[in-house]
Structure formats: C-alpha cells, structure tokens
Amino acid sequence: MAQTPHAEEHQSFIKTPEQLAAVVFLAFAVPIVIIVILTQFVTGPSSDPAKSMNEDAVARRIKPVGEVVFGDAQPAATPAAPAPAAPVVAAAPAKVDGKAVYDQACSVCHSAGIAGAPKTGDKAAWAPRIAQGKDTLYTHAIGGIRGMPAKGGNASLADAEVKAAVDVMISQAK
C-alpha cells in the first residue's frame, strides 16, 4: 500500500497586493488608535489649558514641600509683622502642660521602653539619669541621645514644652 502524498495548497485570505497593503496598514493603525483611545480614557477629559498654565497654578504645583531653617532664624517668606498701634504689655508666659506633651510625643517610646528608653515610672531605670541632674536630662531630651531623636521626634516642640515633659517623667520616677 503506497501512500499518496497529501497535496493541499496553503490557503490565505490575502489574494492581491492591495489586500496585503491594507492588512499591513491596519496591523499598525489599529493598535495605535486603541492606545490613543485608552490614554484619553485614563487621563480623563482635557481641561482648559489656559487655566492650568497660568502663573499662579504653575507656582502652586512646583512649590517646595518644605524648607530648611537653621537655628532660630525665621523663614524668608514670612512677612514682617506690622508695628502695633498702641504699646503692648507683655503677657505672662502660658503654663506649659507637660502631661499633654508627654502623651503626644514621649509616651510612644517611654511607656513601652522602645529602643532602650527608660519606662515611665521605673525608679531603677530613672535613678542614674536623675542623679545626673535636670539640666543634663533637659539637654538630652532637647538634643537627643543614642536612640532618642531630638525633642522626641517632634521638632515643632518648644524647649519649654520638652522640659515640662521631662519634669513629668521625673516626677513619676521619684
């Protein structure tokens, strides 16, 4: 039994050069059109370019997130305060709530003893620190020491607030 070879010609739907040119063109054009439509869908409707390109809008978009201030210097962008019309009598400094400062900034580490922080109320851990004196404790709390960041990680605290929080922790360790 001899097998007869199966002779079937390859069939294609492209029969003429015009059809080939149309298929090649569509192979490039269709994906590009789809990509453009998807981009327009994702980015949303275009807004008025005149509004988005005015100087104020551009300035707001490229404005720095923060600024670096060294020491007690005021930021350059802060306008000077106008001179008071009448003489101003200095008010007595407000009483600083050391407990509130402790709760907000210090208790995170000192209530659990995180990163070697002495636990609040632990007399044995606080005794050698208290023996160094309040001024040393204030200096360490304000400037930071070992794993403790300056001002307990809250740079916006005033030195008086940090000192009041230290006083609260000392009073709980005595």
C-alpha positions in Angstrom: 0.0 0.0 0.0 1.5 3.1 -1.1 0.5 6.3 0.5 -0.3 9.1 -1.7 1.1 12.4 -0.6 -1.4 14.9 0.6 -1.0 17.8 -1.6 -3.1 20.7 -0.4 -2.1 24.2 -1.2 -1.7 26.8 1.5 -4.8 29.0 1.5 -4.7 32.6 2.6 -7.4 35.3 2.7 -4.9 37.7 1.1 -5.2 37.3 -2.6 -3.9 40.6 -4.0 -1.2 43.1 -3.3 -3.8 45.7 -2.4 -5.2 43.3 0.3 -1.7 42.8 1.7 -1.1 46.6 1.9 -4.4 47.0 3.7 -3.6 44.3 6.2 -0.1 45.7 6.9 -1.6 49.3 7.3 -4.3 48.0 9.7 -1.8 46.0 11.7 -0.1 49.3 12.6 -3.0 51.7 12.7 -5.5 49.7 14.8 -3.1 49.3 17.9 -2.2 53.0 17.7 -5.8 54.1 17.6 -6.6 51.7 20.6 -3.7 53.1 22.6 -4.7 56.7 21.9 -8.3 56.0 22.9 -7.2 54.2 26.1 -4.9 57.1 27.0 -7.7 59.6 26.6 -10.0 57.4 28.7 -7.5 57.1 31.5 -6.4 60.7 31.6 -10.0 62.0 31.5 -11.4 64.9 29.6 -8.9 67.6 28.9 -9.4 70.8 30.9 -9.0 74.3 29.7 -5.2 74.6 29.0 -5.4 78.4 29.7 -6.5 77.7 33.3 -3.8 75.1 34.0 -1.0 77.1 32.6 -1.4 80.4 34.4 1.5 81.5 36.6 -0.3 81.1 39.9 -1.3 77.5 39.1 2.2 76.6 37.9 3.7 78.2 41.1 1.4 76.1 43.3 2.3 72.9 41.5 6.0 73.4 41.8 6.1 74.9 45.3 8.6 73.1 47.6 7.0 70.8 50.1 9.1 72.2 53.0 12.1 74.4 53.8 15.2 74.2 55.9 15.6 76.6 58.8 18.8 76.8 60.8 18.7 77.8 64.4 16.1 80.5 65.5 16.0 82.1 62.0 12.6 82.8 60.6 11.8 81.6 57.1 12.5 84.1 54.4 8.9 84.0 53.1 7.4 85.2 56.4 6.3 88.8 56.1 7.3 91.2 58.8 4.6 91.9 61.4 3.2 95.4 61.2 4.1 97.8 64.1 1.4 97.8 66.8 -0.6 101.0 67.0 -0.6 101.1 70.8 2.1 99.9 73.2 1.8 96.2 74.0 2.2 94.9 77.5 4.0 91.5 77.5 1.6 88.8 78.7 2.7 86.3 81.2 4.0 83.1 79.5 1.3 80.5 79.3 1.7 77.5 81.5 3.0 74.5 79.6 1.1 71.3 80.0 3.9 68.7 80.4 1.5 65.8 80.7 -0.1 66.7 77.3 3.4 66.9 75.7 4.4 63.6 77.3 1.2 62.0 76.0 1.7 63.4 72.5 5.4 62.9 72.0 7.2 60.9 74.7 4.7 58.2 75.7 5.2 56.3 72.5 8.6 55.1 73.5 8.8 55.7 77.2 5.6 53.8 78.1 6.8 50.6 76.4 10.6 51.0 76.7 11.2 51.1 73.0 14.8 51.4 71.8 16.2 51.3 75.3 14.1 54.2 76.5 13.6 54.0 80.3 10.0 53.3 81.1 8.0 56.0 82.8 7.7 55.3 86.5 10.6 52.7 86.5 12.5 54.1 89.5 15.6 51.8 89.0 16.0 52.9 85.3 15.5 56.6 86.1 17.6 56.8 89.3 21.0 57.1 87.5 19.6 59.6 85.0 18.0 61.7 87.7 21.4 61.7 89.5 23.0 63.4 86.5 20.7 66.4 87.2 17.8 68.0 85.4 20.0 70.2 83.2 21.6 67.0 81.7 18.2 65.4 81.2 16.9 68.6 79.5 19.9 68.7 77.2 19.5 65.0 76.2 15.7 65.4 75.7 16.1 68.6 73.6 19.2 67.5 71.6 18.6 63.7 71.5 20.8 60.9 72.8 21.5 57.4 71.5 18.3 56.1 70.0 16.2 59.1 71.1 15.7 61.8 68.5 15.9 65.4 69.4 12.7 66.6 71.1 11.3 63.1 71.0 11.0 63.3 67.2 8.7 66.3 67.3 10.9 69.2 66.1 7.9 71.7 66.5 8.0 71.4 70.3 9.5 74.4 72.2 12.3 73.8 74.6 10.0 74.7 77.5 7.5 72.1 76.4 10.2 69.4 76.3 11.4 70.4 79.7 7.9 70.2 81.1 7.5 66.7 79.7 10.9 65.7 81.3 9.6 67.1 84.6 6.5 64.9 84.3 8.6 61.8 83.8 10.9 62.7 86.6 8.0 63.2 89.0 6.6 59.7 88.1 10.0 58.1 88.8 10.6 59.5 92.3 
